[in-house]
Amino acid sequence: MNRRDKVNYYLDIAEAVAERGTCLRRNFGAIIVKNDQIISTGYTGAPRGRKNCSDLGYCLREKMNIPRGERYELCRSVHAEANAIIHASRNDMIGATLYLVGVEKRTGELVENACSCSMCKRLIINAGIEQVIVRNTPDSYTVFNVQEWIDSDESLLGTFGY
C-alpha cells in the first residue's frame, strides 16, 4: 500500500484549511504540528465580528494596486500563521513545525514562491516554532529553518515582500 508521505499529508490538511479563507486575493491555510499531533490551525480572514473582504466584495490592497508582501497594515485579514499561533499555547509550539499552503483565489493555483510575511515571521519566531514548510506544488515544498530568520534579520535590511 502506498501512503502519502507525512510532510505532504500535513500540507494537504493545511490546503484544506485554506478553503475557509475569505481573502479575495490569496488564501492561506496553516497548521502547527508537534510530535505528530496537530496543535492548531488557521486561515486568512478578518478579525472575529468584522466583515471579511469576501462579504464586502472588494480588497483595499487590490484597489490600491499594492504588491504582495507589502503594506499589510491595510489588509483586513489576520494571516493564517497568526491565526494558528493565536489559537495555540506557546508551550505546545516550542520546537513545532508550521505547515503553510497558499492558493490564488482567482485561479485556484498554488501561490508561487510563498513564504511568511515579515510580520508573521516575527510571530513564528516568538512562538518558538522551529521550522516552516511551505507547499510549492502538490508534491514539493520548501523547508525554512526559523533560526535562519533570526540570524538573517530582514528588518535591518529594509527588505519588502516575500
Order of alpha helices (4+ residues) and beta strands (2+ residues): alpha-beta-beta-alpha-alpha-alpha-alpha-beta-alpha-beta-beta-alpha
